[in-house]
Amino acid sequence: MSAPYVIIRGRCERKEFTEPFRQCTETLESIGAQYNVNPAKIDEPADFVLFFQSYPHEFAKTELLHLRQCNPFAPFFFILGVCCEGMLRTAGPLESPFYRYVHGWDGNETEQIRLFLMDQPSLFALPLTTENDEIAQILPSVGSRQPSLQPSLIVIHFGPLGNDFAMNQLIADEQKRLGYEPVFSGKRLPDSFAGRILADADDSPPKKILETIQRLRRQFADNDFTVYINSPRFDEKNSYIQAGVTRILPKIR
């Protein structure tokens, strides 16, 4: 079996991309994958194409079309810089359902890349026609082991009214299909459980979100803990991670 080959495009030297670029290349090197940064031409079909996009329309549609024609089965994964905020509303959809803003980067994406290139179940093994909301629903569980028991999944609303109940219901339904039993915050929470926590931050103030994270982490010290949130600032994200969140995922609107 030949080594996986990855094409990397974009201004990877930008400061905002320093950590994602380092983690991605270290992961590729750890599995013996070959990669080429901004190749002058497409010499051979790639198994994966990674974009570091600094601003909207940085990559011309003709270039993306050519890359797709040369690599019909390779996932396109876009890591979007801060200047791309709001791009999906004003500049049209990306050429791929797989993307992550740098403010939402937590390193778990590199594991998904590794799994895909090692021919194991991963986020990037999903069809290229997968919709954004479908990816948001299943992302916390892709690549994880199928539970042997039926552990609980706690879906928590940080906001007093649970403004995104419909989104949380979709997430809970998908997790139930994977073998978890959802328990919403409106019910009495167990003292301990073997499952995972998914928390929707709604539009709560950062201080309230931080206090809630700290309280939940004290109560559930060892559980996987994912928070969905609307584009937190860098300092807010760091404070939430330090308070015990396993990962922070930007909400799809």
N, C-alpha and C positions, 0 to 999 in steps of 0.2 A: 504493500500500500504506500503510495507516494505521500509526501508531507503536504498538509493543507497549505494553500496559497491564499494570501489576503492582500487586497489592494487598499491602501489608505490614502484618502484625498483630503486636502484642506490645509489651512495654516496652523499646523500642529504646534508651532513654536509660540503661539499666543499664550500669555500667562494663564488665562482662564482655562486653557486646555491642558496645562502641565500635568496635573494629577491623573485625569482620565487617559491621556496619551501614555503616560508612564505605566499605569496599571494594565492597559490593553497590550502594549508591546511586551511587557514582562510575562503576561499570560501566554501570548503567542510563542515567545521564546521557550517557556517552560514545557510546552508540548511539542517543540520542534517544528512549529509552523514557520513557513517563509512569508515575509511580507515586504512590500515595496511601497514607499511613501512617494506620492505624486509621480508615478511613472510617466515617462514621456510618451509611451504608447502601450497598448495592451498586447503583451507578448503571448500570453496564454490565459485561458479561462481561470477565473478566480473562484474560490469556494465561499468567499465572504468579502463584502465591500464596506469599508468603514469610512464615514464622512465626519470631518470636524468642520461644521458650518459656522462661519463668523457672522454672517448677515444674510438677509433674504436674497434669493436669486444669485447667490455666489456661484452656484453650479448651473451652467446653462442647460436648458432642456435638451439641446442637441447632444451635449456630453452625456447626460444621464441616459438618454435613449441609446446612444452608442454603447455605453457600459452595460445596459440591460440586454441589448442584442448580443453582446459578446459573453454575457454571464447570465443566461436566462434563469438559472436556478439559485443563484447566490443571493442571500438576504442583503439588503441595503440597510445599514444601521447609521442613523444620523445623530451625532452629538451636537446640540444646538447651543451657541453662545448667547450671551445676554442680549445682544442686539437683535436676536430672533424672536424676542418676546412679542406675542401677538401676531406673529407671522402667519399662523394657520388661519387667522380671521381676515387678514388683509392681503396676503400674497399667494393664496391658493394652497391646496394640500401638497404635502411632500410626496415624493415618488415611492414612498414606502410607509407601511404602518408602524415601523420600528424606529423610535426616536427617543431621546432623553435630553432634557435641558441640563446644562451644567449645574444649575442650582439644585437639581434633583439627583445628581450623581451620588451614588453611595457605594460603588464598587461591586455590587451584586451583578451588574451587567457583564463584567468580565467573566464571571463564572458561567453565565449563559452562553457567551461566545465559546468558552472552552468546551462546554458540553456539546454544543452544536458541531464543532470541528472534530470532536471525538466520536461523532455519530451516536450521541446519547440524547434522550428527550430534553428539549430546551425550548425557550421562548422563540428562538429563530427557526425552529422546525415547524412553526405554525404556517399555514398557507399565506402567500404574499397578498392575498385578498382579504386577510383578516382585518376587521374594523378596529378602530382605536378603543372603543368602549369594551370590546371583547378582550383585548389585550389587558386593559386596566382591571378587568374582573379576575383574570386567571394569573396575572403576573406573580403574586406572592407564592403561588403553589407550583409554577412550572419548574420542572427539574427536581422537585422534592420527591421523596419516596411516598408511595401510596400508603396511607396509614393502615396498619394491621388491625387496629381497633376502631372505635367510633369516637374520637376525642371531640371535645366541644370547641366551637369557634365562637368567640365573643365579638360581636359587632357593636361598637360603642359610638354614640353621638356625643361629641363634646358640647355642641350647642344645646341650649335648653329645649328647642323645638325639633331638632333633628331635621333641618331643612332639606337635606338630600336623602330622605328615607328611601325614595325610589331607587337611587343609585346603590345604596347599601343593600337593598333587597336583592338587586341583581347580583351583587358580589356574594351575598350569603347563599343565594340559589346555586351559584357556580361552585362555591366551596362545599355545599351539601352534596353536589354531584360527585365531588372528589372524596367524599367519605366523612366530612365534618358535620356536626349538628349545631346550627347557629343558635346563639343565645343573645338576644338584643338587650341593650342597656335598660330598657323599661322593665325588665324582669329582675328578680333578685339574683345577683351574681354569686357563683360558687366561691367557697373559700380558696380552693385551688383546683386546677384542672391540667390536663396533659396536652391541650391544643394550642391554638394561636389566637392572638388578639389583632383585630382590624379596627382602627379608630378613624372616624371621619371628623376632621377638625372644624367643619362648617366654616362660618365666618367669625369665630370667636376671637377675642383679643389675644395677642401673643402671650401675655402674662397668664391668662386663664388656661391656654393650651399647655404652657409649661407646668403650671401647678397640677393640672390633670394628669399629665404624663408622669410626673414625680409620684403622685398618689397611686396611680395604677401600677407603676413599676415596684413600688413598695409592697403592694398587695399581691402582685403576680411577678415574683422576682426572676423566675427562670423561663418565662414563656416568650416565644417569638412575638414581636410587637411591631406592627406596621401602622403608620399614620398616613392618611390621605389629606393633603393640605393644598391650599391655593397659593402657589409660588412664594414660599417663605424667603425672607432676606437671608443672606449668607450667615449673619450672626445669629439669627433666630434658629436656622437649621442646626448650627453647631450646638446651641444650647439645648435643643431637643435631643440630639444624639447623646450629648453628655448626660442628659437626664435619664437615658436608658432606652431610647427607641432603637429597634433593630434596623429599620429602614424608613425613609420618608419618600413617598411617591406623589408627584404632582397630580392633581385631579384633572380629569379630562372634561372639558365643557363642550 
